[in-house]
Amino acid sequence: MSKIEVKKTGGNEGRSFYSVTVIDGDSSTEHVVTVSGAELTGLVGEGVTGERFVEESFRFLLERESKESILGSFPISEILRYFPEYENDIAERCRVE
């Protein structure tokens, strides 16, 4: 299983930027993801951190493609373009108990 490291690196105008490193064995990939507050609450509701949301989003992606196939930089909403099931899946993954 790949290790996913997520770190918030900044933000502006209602958007947060996250640096994501995916480590698998001896190799790793780097990614930059942007998430708006509206996307975060719209997809997973209140009470979920941006870091957890991004990490679970990468788990979703890694179940469908290799780390090398994931774009280097993208807005989180881009996942919906390729994987329509993401909206329902990510809500389940991030459900606050």
Steps between C-alpha positions, in 0.01 A plus 500: 500500500622847413577755768331836447637816662285813482608845611307826469732750336286812485186651365327806362156612385321208667735236358755289686809346344632160602827330423454124465779242492414142407769252604499145373810295569805685371310747284281799567298763316420861592167671441339837571125505559270797546178472701241771551305524821181446298639179347604368841165559670300417187662160455555386859315741728621663819756359741748354249844657469635591160795270559277199565284585199804520270652180643177306448471645151845364418408160644202504264725588205764240586235228495439591135837605360871505574656789686687592182168541315365756747536857377780704654277796576122519494189634674328226702185543288695360202456151648126519424577550131670162481317308771131591546473255791748712699227724644318217679817308586685790663200588716498143632877495557494825696185436698532652846394249766 
